[in-house]
Amino acid sequence: MANVAVIILIFSFIFFLIPIGIGIFTIVSLWKVFKKAGKEGWECIIPIYNIIVLLEITGLPIWYIALLCIPGANIYAIVKIYLELAYRFKQSTGFGIGLIFLYPIFIGILAFKDEITYESAQPFAESFCKNCGNKISSKDKFCTNCGDGVEMPKDICLSCGNKIKEDAKFCTHCGAKL
């Protein structure tokens, strides 16, 4: 009888330690991912604020927090956030799906694989005139200050700022028509 109690105690202890170990590994991994993205590592452990910082890293708007609070819409938001996180680290859609379903493993890969680097979210909503330096919108065809013609790059989506293929009809990141 004593042997059975010892075995149960050992299994209970193991099944208690495994989730704690996975949790600690996930926090350390997310800390490193935040550092790779140019943020402070400690920002990953502050509830709600860590989501705001994650949205900054992915280049998604802050109102996605509201989507995370709506049943059904939260699934869309989580999928979009993790896919964008994968894209920002130059990974495939499959890697993003791995982040969704096997988060501790794939966030660890992002964190500890040195070859994986971060490409910052560069919203192209505003730019600067080459002639006078005035802030201009991606919708402007002419500078509002000096009237100089504005040339927008053809390989960047004007909606989200991501690089696109020249022959693309829609942005693969935000779905905007080009």
N, C-alpha and C positions, 0 to 999 in steps of 0.2 A: 504494500500500500504506500509506503514511504517513497518507493521508487517512482510510482505513478505521480505522486505529488511533486517530486523533484522535476520530472520530465515536463509536467504542466507548467511549473514555475519557469523552467528554462525557455519553453516555447513562448510563454507570455512575455518574458523579458525580451526575447528576440523580436517578437512582433510589436513590441513597444519601441524598440530601438530603431528598427528599419524605417518607419515613417519619420522619426525624428532625424535620422541621417539623411533621408531624401530631402526633407525640408531644409536642413542646413546646407546641403549641396546646392539646392535650387537657389537659395538666398545668395550664396557665394557666387554662383554662376551669373545670376542677374546683376549682382554688384559689378562683376567684371564686364558684362555686356554694357551696362550704363557707362562705365569708364571708357570702353572702346568707342562709345558714341559721343564722348566729350562731356558727359555729365558727371556729377559727383556720385560715387558709389552708394553713399548713405541714402541717397534719394529713393533707392529701391525698397527701403524698409518702412517708409512712412505711408500708411494707408491713404488712399485716394490721391495724395500728391504723387505717388509712384505711377499712377495711371496717367496723370497729367503729363509727367515727364516722358512716359512711354509714348503718349500721343505726339509729343514734340519730336521724339526720336523718329517716329514713323512718318511724321509730316501730316498726320490726320488732324482734323479740326477738334477743338476741345469739346464740342457738343456731343461727341461720341460717348461721353460720360453719361449723358441722358439715355442714350440707346442701351447702355449697359444695365440700366435700371428697369427697362421694359421687357417683360417676358416675350420671348420669340425674337424681338429685335436685338436682344443681347447676344444671341447666337450669331447673327450677322455681324455685329460689332466685333466680337471676339475673333471670328474668322478673318475679317478684314484687317484687324490690328496685327494678328500673327502673320498673315500673308505679307503685309507691308513691312513688318519687322524682318522677315526673310529677304524681301527685295532690297531693303536698306543695307543688308549685309551681303548683297550680291548672291543670294541663294535662290533656288528654284521654287516654284509653286509646291512641288513635292516636299521640299524642306519645310515650307510654311505649314503644310498639312501635318508634317511630323511634329512641329511646334504645338499644333492644336491637340493632337492625340497622345503624344509622348513628350510632353513639355519638359520634364526634368532632363531627359536625355538630350534633346535637341538644343535646349538653352545652354546646356553644358558644352555641346559642340561649338555653339556660337562663342561662348566665353573662352574656352581653352585652346581652340585651334587658331594658331597665330596667322595662318594664311587668310583667314576670314577677317575682312576689314569692313569698316562702316563707310557708307557713302551718304553724306548728309542729305536731309530733305531740303530741297531748294525750291520753295514755292516761287513761281515766276509771276505772281500776281503784280509785283512791282519791280521795276528795274530803274536804271538811271540813263539819262540822255548822254550820248557820247560827246555831244557838242558843248552843252552847258552844265551837265551834271544834275539837272533837275530830275526829281523822282517822277517816273512815268508808269502807267498801268499797262498790263499786257494787252489791253483792249485798245489802247491809243495807237493811232497810225502816225500821229505827229506829236512832237513835244509841246506841252501846254505853255512852256516858258519861252522857247526860242523859235518854235515852228519847224524845227528840223525834222525830217522824216525819220521814223523809228523803224529799224529793221529787226525783226524778231528771228531768232535762230530757227531753222527748219527742223532740227533734230530734237527739239524740246517741246513738250506739251505745254500749251499756254494755260491750261487749267491747273495742273499740279506740279509742273516743273521737272517731271521725269524725262529721261532720255527716251526717244522713240525711234523706230525705224523710219527711214525716209518714205517708204511706200505704204506705211500704215494708214488706215482710214479711221481707226479708233485708238485711243491710248490704252495700252495694256494694263496700266496702273489704276486709272480713275474712270476709264470708259468714255471719256469725252470724245465727241466727234472732232476730227481734225480737219 
